[in-house]
């Protein structure tokens, strides 16, 4: 059954690639009409009559194979999980889980651990995401410390900025004092 499903998934991809983009009649002509599909219903409508040169109509012939409808591209049926008890109902051979977005961090980790025990695939598993985040978090600070220890000239520029800030503050004070003297006179 699994090999049949894989073949049908490939067939579904080919059908999807050939399927035209169905657009609303004359949405290309008027800005006020969005391209969202609407069935043409006019009595003299060329698109409804399927005349040559007009966009295609939605029809049954463009459907996917019945076995593959509702399947995730991985070939599993998707089951949404909100707690550990929902995992008990899943068949690991046919179904995969998606952890709902409203689940918190602690409960999410419990669900992941239990899914590993039951050999259930989690489609939106945060393990790969978490590894990438851990690598990214420490890197910039470590590089800055290394630059400070090595004594590169990049950081002397920051010192120059601090000095120029002090100079600008002094010039601001001087201009304020001269303004107050002028207003008194």
mmCIF file of the C-alpha atoms, coordinates in Angstrom:
data_MODEL
# 
_entry.id   MODEL 
# 
loop_
_atom_site.group_PDB 
_atom_site.id 
_atom_site.type_symbol 
_atom_site.label_atom_id 
_atom_site.label_alt_id 
_atom_site.label_comp_id 
_atom_site.label_asym_id 
_atom_site.label_entity_id 
_atom_site.label_seq_id 
_atom_site.pdbx_PDB_ins_code 
_atom_site.Cartn_x 
_atom_site.Cartn_y 
_atom_site.Cartn_z 
_atom_site.occupancy 
_atom_site.B_iso_or_equiv 
_atom_site.pdbx_formal_charge 
_atom_site.auth_seq_id 
_atom_site.auth_comp_id 
_atom_site.auth_asym_id 
_atom_site.auth_atom_id 
_atom_site.pdbx_PDB_model_num 
ATOM 1   C CA . UNK A 1 1   ? 0.000   0.000  0.000   1.00 0.00 ? 1   UNK A CA 1 
ATOM 2   C CA . UNK A 1 2   ? 2.841   2.379  0.843   1.00 0.00 ? 2   UNK A CA 1 
ATOM 3   C CA . UNK A 1 3   ? 4.446   2.007  -2.603  1.00 0.00 ? 3   UNK A CA 1 
ATOM 4   C CA . UNK A 1 4   ? 1.069   2.647  -4.251  1.00 0.00 ? 4   UNK A CA 1 
ATOM 5   C CA . UNK A 1 5   ? 0.642   5.768  -2.162  1.00 0.00 ? 5   UNK A CA 1 
ATOM 6   C CA . UNK A 1 6   ? 4.098   7.036  -3.164  1.00 0.00 ? 6   UNK A CA 1 
ATOM 7   C CA . UNK A 1 7   ? 3.277   6.522  -6.838  1.00 0.00 ? 7   UNK A CA 1 
ATOM 8   C CA . UNK A 1 8   ? -0.022  8.336  -6.423  1.00 0.00 ? 8   UNK A CA 1 
ATOM 9   C CA . UNK A 1 9   ? 1.705   11.213 -4.587  1.00 0.00 ? 9   UNK A CA 1 
ATOM 10  C CA . UNK A 1 10  ? 4.061   11.612 -7.546  1.00 0.00 ? 10  UNK A CA 1 
ATOM 11  C CA . UNK A 1 11  ? 1.078   11.522 -9.878  1.00 0.00 ? 11  UNK A CA 1 
ATOM 12  C CA . UNK A 1 12  ? -0.636  14.169 -7.722  1.00 0.00 ? 12  UNK A CA 1 
ATOM 13  C CA . UNK A 1 13  ? 2.409   16.416 -8.091  1.00 0.00 ? 13  UNK A CA 1 
ATOM 14  C CA . UNK A 1 14  ? 2.361   16.042 -11.878 1.00 0.00 ? 14  UNK A CA 1 
ATOM 15  C CA . UNK A 1 15  ? -1.361  16.819 -12.021 1.00 0.00 ? 15  UNK A CA 1 
ATOM 16  C CA . UNK A 1 16  ? -0.870  19.869 -9.789  1.00 0.00 ? 16  UNK A CA 1 
ATOM 17  C CA . UNK A 1 17  ? 1.932   21.124 -12.022 1.00 0.00 ? 17  UNK A CA 1 
ATOM 18  C CA . UNK A 1 18  ? -0.294  20.920 -15.118 1.00 0.00 ? 18  UNK A CA 1 
ATOM 19  C CA . UNK A 1 19  ? -3.366  22.407 -13.436 1.00 0.00 ? 19  UNK A CA 1 
ATOM 20  C CA . UNK A 1 20  ? -3.998  25.961 -14.649 1.00 0.00 ? 20  UNK A CA 1 
ATOM 21  C CA . UNK A 1 21  ? -4.439  28.905 -12.321 1.00 0.00 ? 21  UNK A CA 1 
ATOM 22  C CA . UNK A 1 22  ? -8.181  29.432 -12.266 1.00 0.00 ? 22  UNK A CA 1 
ATOM 23  C CA . UNK A 1 23  ? -9.055  33.125 -12.329 1.00 0.00 ? 23  UNK A CA 1 
ATOM 24  C CA . UNK A 1 24  ? -12.246 35.124 -12.258 1.00 0.00 ? 24  UNK A CA 1 
ATOM 25  C CA . UNK A 1 25  ? -13.582 36.348 -15.593 1.00 0.00 ? 25  UNK A CA 1 
ATOM 26  C CA . UNK A 1 26  ? -12.038 39.681 -16.624 1.00 0.00 ? 26  UNK A CA 1 
ATOM 27  C CA . UNK A 1 27  ? -10.091 40.064 -13.382 1.00 0.00 ? 27  UNK A CA 1 
ATOM 28  C CA . UNK A 1 28  ? -7.146  40.894 -15.654 1.00 0.00 ? 28  UNK A CA 1 
ATOM 29  C CA . UNK A 1 29  ? -9.180  43.708 -17.151 1.00 0.00 ? 29  UNK A CA 1 
ATOM 30  C CA . UNK A 1 30  ? -10.496 45.543 -14.086 1.00 0.00 ? 30  UNK A CA 1 
ATOM 31  C CA . UNK A 1 31  ? -8.544  46.447 -10.972 1.00 0.00 ? 31  UNK A CA 1 
ATOM 32  C CA . UNK A 1 32  ? -11.674 46.234 -8.834  1.00 0.00 ? 32  UNK A CA 1 
ATOM 33  C CA . UNK A 1 33  ? -12.014 42.493 -9.558  1.00 0.00 ? 33  UNK A CA 1 
ATOM 34  C CA . UNK A 1 34  ? -9.706  40.197 -7.642  1.00 0.00 ? 34  UNK A CA 1 
ATOM 35  C CA . UNK A 1 35  ? -8.459  37.053 -9.391  1.00 0.00 ? 35  UNK A CA 1 
ATOM 36  C CA . UNK A 1 36  ? -10.251 34.832 -6.827  1.00 0.00 ? 36  UNK A CA 1 
ATOM 37  C CA . UNK A 1 37  ? -12.275 32.184 -8.640  1.00 0.00 ? 37  UNK A CA 1 
ATOM 38  C CA . UNK A 1 38  ? -15.938 32.916 -9.306  1.00 0.00 ? 38  UNK A CA 1 
ATOM 39  C CA . UNK A 1 39  ? -17.990 30.808 -11.666 1.00 0.00 ? 39  UNK A CA 1 
ATOM 40  C CA . UNK A 1 40  ? -19.102 32.761 -14.783 1.00 0.00 ? 40  UNK A CA 1 
ATOM 41  C CA . UNK A 1 41  ? -22.918 32.725 -15.010 1.00 0.00 ? 41  UNK A CA 1 
ATOM 42  C CA . UNK A 1 42  ? -23.892 35.089 -17.805 1.00 0.00 ? 42  UNK A CA 1 
ATOM 43  C CA . UNK A 1 43  ? -26.010 33.772 -20.697 1.00 0.00 ? 43  UNK A CA 1 
ATOM 44  C CA . UNK A 1 44  ? -23.590 35.033 -23.355 1.00 0.00 ? 44  UNK A CA 1 
ATOM 45  C CA . UNK A 1 45  ? -20.426 34.465 -21.313 1.00 0.00 ? 45  UNK A CA 1 
ATOM 46  C CA . UNK A 1 46  ? -17.602 33.140 -23.513 1.00 0.00 ? 46  UNK A CA 1 
ATOM 47  C CA . UNK A 1 47  ? -15.710 31.672 -20.601 1.00 0.00 ? 47  UNK A CA 1 
ATOM 48  C CA . UNK A 1 48  ? -18.770 29.700 -19.451 1.00 0.00 ? 48  UNK A CA 1 
ATOM 49  C CA . UNK A 1 49  ? -19.220 28.405 -22.989 1.00 0.00 ? 49  UNK A CA 1 
ATOM 50  C CA . UNK A 1 50  ? -15.577 27.206 -22.904 1.00 0.00 ? 50  UNK A CA 1 
ATOM 51  C CA . UNK A 1 51  ? -14.628 29.071 -26.049 1.00 0.00 ? 51  UNK A CA 1 
ATOM 52  C CA . UNK A 1 52  ? -11.130 28.938 -27.394 1.00 0.00 ? 52  UNK A CA 1 
ATOM 53  C CA . UNK A 1 53  ? -8.824  31.671 -26.071 1.00 0.00 ? 53  UNK A CA 1 
ATOM 54  C CA . UNK A 1 54  ? -10.565 32.095 -22.704 1.00 0.00 ? 54  UNK A CA 1 
ATOM 55  C CA . UNK A 1 55  ? -9.309  30.861 -19.313 1.00 0.00 ? 55  UNK A CA 1 
ATOM 56  C CA . UNK A 1 56  ? -10.201 27.360 -18.168 1.00 0.00 ? 56  UNK A CA 1 
ATOM 57  C CA . UNK A 1 57  ? -13.140 26.596 -15.908 1.00 0.00 ? 57  UNK A CA 1 
ATOM 58  C CA . UNK A 1 58  ? -12.881 24.599 -12.716 1.00 0.00 ? 58  UNK A CA 1 
ATOM 59  C CA . UNK A 1 59  ? -14.005 21.035 -13.438 1.00 0.00 ? 59  UNK A CA 1 
ATOM 60  C CA . UNK A 1 60  ? -13.817 17.530 -12.004 1.00 0.00 ? 60  UNK A CA 1 
ATOM 61  C CA . UNK A 1 61  ? -11.112 16.453 -14.439 1.00 0.00 ? 61  UNK A CA 1 
ATOM 62  C CA . UNK A 1 62  ? -8.499  18.530 -12.612 1.00 0.00 ? 62  UNK A CA 1 
ATOM 63  C CA . UNK A 1 63  ? -8.955  16.692 -9.283  1.00 0.00 ? 63  UNK A CA 1 
ATOM 64  C CA . UNK A 1 64  ? -6.267  14.689 -7.540  1.00 0.00 ? 64  UNK A CA 1 
ATOM 65  C CA . UNK A 1 65  ? -6.418  10.909 -7.103  1.00 0.00 ? 65  UNK A CA 1 
ATOM 66  C CA . UNK A 1 66  ? -8.942  10.037 -4.391  1.00 0.00 ? 66  UNK A CA 1 
ATOM 67  C CA . UNK A 1 67  ? -6.409  8.144  -2.270  1.00 0.00 ? 67  UNK A CA 1 
ATOM 68  C CA . UNK A 1 68  ? -4.111  11.155 -1.994  1.00 0.00 ? 68  UNK A CA 1 
ATOM 69  C CA . UNK A 1 69  ? -6.731  13.752 -1.098  1.00 0.00 ? 69  UNK A CA 1 
ATOM 70  C CA . UNK A 1 70  ? -6.139  15.279 2.308   1.00 0.00 ? 70  UNK A CA 1 
ATOM 71  C CA . UNK A 1 71  ? -2.638  13.825 2.645   1.00 0.00 ? 71  UNK A CA 1 
ATOM 72  C CA . UNK A 1 72  ? 0.429   15.789 3.653   1.00 0.00 ? 72  UNK A CA 1 
ATOM 73  C CA . UNK A 1 73  ? 3.171   15.845 0.970   1.00 0.00 ? 73  UNK A CA 1 
ATOM 74  C CA . UNK A 1 74  ? 5.092   13.354 3.141   1.00 0.00 ? 74  UNK A CA 1 
ATOM 75  C CA . UNK A 1 75  ? 2.281   10.838 2.519   1.00 0.00 ? 75  UNK A CA 1 
ATOM 76  C CA . UNK A 1 76  ? 0.818   10.829 6.031   1.00 0.00 ? 76  UNK A CA 1 
ATOM 77  C CA . UNK A 1 77  ? -2.640  11.846 7.157   1.00 0.00 ? 77  UNK A CA 1 
ATOM 78  C CA . UNK A 1 78  ? -2.306  14.883 9.416   1.00 0.00 ? 78  UNK A CA 1 
ATOM 79  C CA . UNK A 1 79  ? -3.626  14.779 12.998  1.00 0.00 ? 79  UNK A CA 1 
ATOM 80  C CA . UNK A 1 80  ? -3.503  17.916 15.154  1.00 0.00 ? 80  UNK A CA 1 
ATOM 81  C CA . UNK A 1 81  ? -2.275  17.305 18.702  1.00 0.00 ? 81  UNK A CA 1 
ATOM 82  C CA . UNK A 1 82  ? -2.886  19.500 21.745  1.00 0.00 ? 82  UNK A CA 1 
ATOM 83  C CA . UNK A 1 83  ? -1.767  17.164 24.557  1.00 0.00 ? 83  UNK A CA 1 
ATOM 84  C CA . UNK A 1 84  ? -0.022  13.863 25.258  1.00 0.00 ? 84  UNK A CA 1 
ATOM 85  C CA . UNK A 1 85  ? -3.284  11.907 25.334  1.00 0.00 ? 85  UNK A CA 1 
ATOM 86  C CA . UNK A 1 86  ? -4.037  12.796 21.715  1.00 0.00 ? 86  UNK A CA 1 
ATOM 87  C CA . UNK A 1 87  ? -0.916  10.845 20.687  1.00 0.00 ? 87  UNK A CA 1 
ATOM 88  C CA . UNK A 1 88  ? -2.431  7.585  21.944  1.00 0.00 ? 88  UNK A CA 1 
ATOM 89  C CA . UNK A 1 89  ? -5.096  7.726  19.184  1.00 0.00 ? 89  UNK A CA 1 
ATOM 90  C CA . UNK A 1 90  ? -2.570  8.025  16.318  1.00 0.00 ? 90  UNK A CA 1 
ATOM 91  C CA . UNK A 1 91  ? -1.574  5.128  14.055  1.00 0.00 ? 91  UNK A CA 1 
ATOM 92  C CA . UNK A 1 92  ? 2.169   5.692  13.390  1.00 0.00 ? 92  UNK A CA 1 
ATOM 93  C CA . UNK A 1 93  ? 2.088   3.859  10.041  1.00 0.00 ? 93  UNK A CA 1 
ATOM 94  C CA . UNK A 1 94  ? -0.665  5.975  8.482   1.00 0.00 ? 94  UNK A CA 1 
ATOM 95  C CA . UNK A 1 95  ? -0.756  9.246  10.438  1.00 0.00 ? 95  UNK A CA 1 
ATOM 96  C CA . UNK A 1 96  ? 1.644   11.997 11.477  1.00 0.00 ? 96  UNK A CA 1 
ATOM 97  C CA . UNK A 1 97  ? 1.014   14.717 14.036  1.00 0.00 ? 97  UNK A CA 1 
ATOM 98  C CA . UNK A 1 98  ? 1.197   18.471 14.033  1.00 0.00 ? 98  UNK A CA 1 
ATOM 99  C CA . UNK A 1 99  ? 1.461   20.175 17.399  1.00 0.00 ? 99  UNK A CA 1 
ATOM 100 C CA . UNK A 1 100 ? -1.054  22.996 17.649  1.00 0.00 ? 100 UNK A CA 1 
ATOM 101 C CA . UNK A 1 101 ? 0.412   26.485 17.791  1.00 0.00 ? 101 UNK A CA 1 
ATOM 102 C CA . UNK A 1 102 ? -1.320  27.324 21.072  1.00 0.00 ? 102 UNK A CA 1 
ATOM 103 C CA . UNK A 1 103 ? 0.585   24.623 22.982  1.00 0.00 ? 103 UNK A CA 1 
ATOM 104 C CA . UNK A 1 104 ? 3.203   26.015 25.370  1.00 0.00 ? 104 UNK A CA 1 
ATOM 105 C CA . UNK A 1 105 ? 6.884   25.135 25.583  1.00 0.00 ? 105 UNK A CA 1 
ATOM 106 C CA . UNK A 1 106 ? 6.689   22.671 28.505  1.00 0.00 ? 106 UNK A CA 1 
ATOM 107 C CA . UNK A 1 107 ? 3.749   20.683 27.139  1.00 0.00 ? 107 UNK A CA 1 
ATOM 108 C CA . UNK A 1 108 ? 5.306   20.762 23.651  1.00 0.00 ? 108 UNK A CA 1 
ATOM 109 C CA . UNK A 1 109 ? 8.449   19.074 24.998  1.00 0.00 ? 109 UNK A CA 1 
ATOM 110 C CA . UNK A 1 110 ? 6.346   16.411 26.753  1.00 0.00 ? 110 UNK A CA 1 
ATOM 111 C CA . UNK A 1 111 ? 4.494   15.713 23.495  1.00 0.00 ? 111 UNK A CA 1 
ATOM 112 C CA . UNK A 1 112 ? 7.768   15.386 21.580  1.00 0.00 ? 112 UNK A CA 1 
ATOM 113 C CA . UNK A 1 113 ? 9.229   12.949 24.126  1.00 0.00 ? 113 UNK A CA 1 
ATOM 114 C CA . UNK A 1 114 ? 6.079   10.797 24.099  1.00 0.00 ? 114 UNK A CA 1 
ATOM 115 C CA . UNK A 1 115 ? 5.948   10.847 20.291  1.00 0.00 ? 115 UNK A CA 1 
ATOM 116 C CA . UNK A 1 116 ? 9.515   9.520  20.146  1.00 0.00 ? 116 UNK A CA 1 
ATOM 117 C CA . UNK A 1 117 ? 8.533   6.663  22.468  1.00 0.00 ? 117 UNK A CA 1 
ATOM 118 C CA . UNK A 1 118 ? 5.546   5.795  20.265  1.00 0.00 ? 118 UNK A CA 1 
ATOM 119 C CA . UNK A 1 119 ? 7.516   6.294  16.982  1.00 0.00 ? 119 UNK A CA 1 
ATOM 120 C CA . UNK A 1 120 ? 5.104   8.968  15.780  1.00 0.00 ? 120 UNK A CA 1 
ATOM 121 C CA . UNK A 1 121 ? 6.350   11.515 13.262  1.00 0.00 ? 121 UNK A CA 1 
ATOM 122 C CA . UNK A 1 122 ? 5.864   15.176 14.189  1.00 0.00 ? 122 UNK A CA 1 
ATOM 123 C CA . UNK A 1 123 ? 5.697   17.355 11.083  1.00 0.00 ? 123 UNK A CA 1 
ATOM 124 C CA . UNK A 1 124 ? 6.374   20.688 12.815  1.00 0.00 ? 124 UNK A CA 1 
ATOM 125 C CA . UNK A 1 125 ? 9.010   19.378 15.205  1.00 0.00 ? 125 UNK A CA 1 
ATOM 126 C CA . UNK A 1 126 ? 11.004  22.217 16.780  1.00 0.00 ? 126 UNK A CA 1 
ATOM 127 C CA . UNK A 1 127 ? 14.172  20.135 17.280  1.00 0.00 ? 127 UNK A CA 1 
ATOM 128 C CA . UNK A 1 128 ? 15.792  21.313 14.043  1.00 0.00 ? 128 UNK A CA 1 
ATOM 129 C CA . UNK A 1 129 ? 14.665  24.883 14.688  1.00 0.00 ? 129 UNK A CA 1 
ATOM 130 C CA . UNK A 1 130 ? 15.996  24.770 18.264  1.00 0.00 ? 130 UNK A CA 1 
ATOM 131 C CA . UNK A 1 131 ? 19.438  23.567 17.132  1.00 0.00 ? 131 UNK A CA 1 
ATOM 132 C CA . UNK A 1 132 ? 19.686  26.445 14.649  1.00 0.00 ? 132 UNK A CA 1 
ATOM 133 C CA . UNK A 1 133 ? 18.662  28.980 17.314  1.00 0.00 ? 133 UNK A CA 1 
ATOM 134 C CA . UNK A 1 134 ? 21.248  27.681 19.808  1.00 0.00 ? 134 UNK A CA 1 
ATOM 135 C CA . UNK A 1 135 ? 24.026  28.048 17.240  1.00 0.00 ? 135 UNK A CA 1 
ATOM 136 C CA . UNK A 1 136 ? 22.910  31.582 16.398  1.00 0.00 ? 136 UNK A CA 1 
ATOM 137 C CA . UNK A 1 137 ? 22.452  32.877 19.965  1.00 0.00 ? 137 UNK A CA 1 
ATOM 138 C CA . UNK A 1 138 ? 26.029  32.685 21.280  1.00 0.00 ? 138 UNK A CA 1 
ATOM 139 C CA . UNK A 1 139 ? 27.946  33.549 18.128  1.00 0.00 ? 139 UNK A CA 1 
ATOM 140 C CA . UNK A 1 140 ? 27.855  37.374 17.936  1.00 0.00 ? 140 UNK A CA 1 
ATOM 141 C CA . UNK A 1 141 ? 28.861  37.956 21.556  1.00 0.00 ? 141 UNK A CA 1 
ATOM 142 C CA . UNK A 1 142 ? 31.806  35.556 21.330  1.00 0.00 ? 142 UNK A CA 1 
ATOM 143 C CA . UNK A 1 143 ? 33.061  37.312 18.191  1.00 0.00 ? 143 UNK A CA 1 
ATOM 144 C CA . UNK A 1 144 ? 32.847  40.708 19.910  1.00 0.00 ? 144 UNK A CA 1 
ATOM 145 C CA . UNK A 1 145 ? 34.853  39.475 22.907  1.00 0.00 ? 145 UNK A CA 1 
ATOM 146 C CA . UNK A 1 146 ? 37.510  38.046 20.606  1.00 0.00 ? 146 UNK A CA 1 
ATOM 147 C CA . UNK A 1 147 ? 37.783  41.384 18.789  1.00 0.00 ? 147 UNK A CA 1 
ATOM 148 C CA . UNK A 1 148 ? 38.121  43.238 22.089  1.00 0.00 ? 148 UNK A CA 1 
ATOM 149 C CA . UNK A 1 149 ? 40.850  40.887 23.325  1.00 0.00 ? 149 UNK A CA 1 
ATOM 150 C CA . UNK A 1 150 ? 42.790  41.037 20.048  1.00 0.00 ? 150 UNK A CA 1 
ATOM 151 C CA . UNK A 1 151 ? 42.779  44.850 20.141  1.00 0.00 ? 151 UNK A CA 1 
ATOM 152 C CA . UNK A 1 152 ? 41.642  45.460 16.569  1.00 0.00 ? 152 UNK A CA 1 
ATOM 153 C CA . UNK A 1 153 ? 41.255  49.026 15.337  1.00 0.00 ? 153 UNK A CA 1 
ATOM 154 C CA . UNK A 1 154 ? 37.538  48.555 14.660  1.00 0.00 ? 154 UNK A CA 1 
ATOM 155 C CA . UNK A 1 155 ? 36.720  49.422 18.241  1.00 0.00 ? 155 UNK A CA 1 
ATOM 156 C CA . UNK A 1 156 ? 38.848  52.594 18.290  1.00 0.00 ? 156 UNK A CA 1 
ATOM 157 C CA . UNK A 1 157 ? 36.261  54.059 15.962  1.00 0.00 ? 157 UNK A CA 1 
ATOM 158 C CA . UNK A 1 158 ? 33.655  53.663 18.726  1.00 0.00 ? 158 UNK A CA 1 
ATOM 159 C CA . UNK A 1 159 ? 35.913  55.604 21.103  1.00 0.00 ? 159 UNK A CA 1 
ATOM 160 C CA . UNK A 1 160 ? 36.146  58.393 18.526  1.00 0.00 ? 160 UNK A CA 1 
ATOM 161 C CA . UNK A 1 161 ? 32.365  58.492 18.401  1.00 0.00 ? 161 UNK A CA 1 
ATOM 162 C CA . UNK A 1 162 ? 32.165  58.844 22.186  1.00 0.00 ? 162 UNK A CA 1 
ATOM 163 C CA . UNK A 1 163 ? 34.648  61.756 22.070  1.00 0.00 ? 163 UNK A CA 1 
ATOM 164 C CA . UNK A 1 164 ? 32.686  63.449 19.300  1.00 0.00 ? 164 UNK A CA 1 
ATOM 165 C CA . UNK A 1 165 ? 29.500  63.041 21.374  1.00 0.00 ? 165 UNK A CA 1 
ATOM 166 C CA . UNK A 1 166 ? 31.196  64.827 24.271  1.00 0.00 ? 166 UNK A CA 1 
ATOM 167 C CA . UNK A 1 167 ? 32.351  67.616 21.917  1.00 0.00 ? 167 UNK A CA 1 
ATOM 168 C CA . UNK A 1 168 ? 28.844  68.046 20.540  1.00 0.00 ? 168 UNK A CA 1 
ATOM 169 C CA . UNK A 1 169 ? 27.414  68.242 24.066  1.00 0.00 ? 169 UNK A CA 1 
ATOM 170 C CA . UNK A 1 170 ? 29.885  71.034 24.922  1.00 0.00 ? 170 UNK A CA 1 
ATOM 171 C CA . UNK A 1 171 ? 29.003  72.954 21.759  1.00 0.00 ? 171 UNK A CA 1 
ATOM 172 C CA . UNK A 1 172 ? 25.291  72.583 22.603  1.00 0.00 ? 172 UNK A CA 1 
ATOM 173 C CA . UNK A 1 173 ? 25.928  74.035 26.081  1.00 0.00 ? 173 UNK A CA 1 
ATOM 174 C CA . UNK A 1 174 ? 27.862  76.939 24.601  1.00 0.00 ? 174 UNK A CA 1 
ATOM 175 C CA . UNK A 1 175 ? 25.087  77.742 22.127  1.00 0.00 ? 175 UNK A CA 1 
ATOM 176 C CA . UNK A 1 176 ? 22.452  77.554 24.893  1.00 0.00 ? 176 UNK A CA 1 
ATOM 177 C CA . UNK A 1 177 ? 24.492  79.936 27.084  1.00 0.00 ? 177 UNK A CA 1 
ATOM 178 C CA . UNK A 1 178 ? 24.879  82.434 24.223  1.00 0.00 ? 178 UNK A CA 1 
ATOM 179 C CA . UNK A 1 179 ? 21.129  82.292 23.536  1.00 0.00 ? 179 UNK A CA 1 
ATOM 180 C CA . UNK A 1 180 ? 20.294  83.010 27.182  1.00 0.00 ? 180 UNK A CA 1 
ATOM 181 C CA . UNK A 1 181 ? 22.756  85.949 27.229  1.00 0.00 ? 181 UNK A CA 1 
ATOM 182 C CA . UNK A 1 182 ? 21.147  87.414 24.102  1.00 0.00 ? 182 UNK A CA 1 
ATOM 183 C CA . UNK A 1 183 ? 17.658  87.058 25.521  1.00 0.00 ? 183 UNK A CA 1 
ATOM 184 C CA . UNK A 1 184 ? 18.715  88.836 28.747  1.00 0.00 ? 184 UNK A CA 1 
ATOM 185 C CA . UNK A 1 185 ? 20.141  91.777 26.796  1.00 0.00 ? 185 UNK A CA 1 
# 
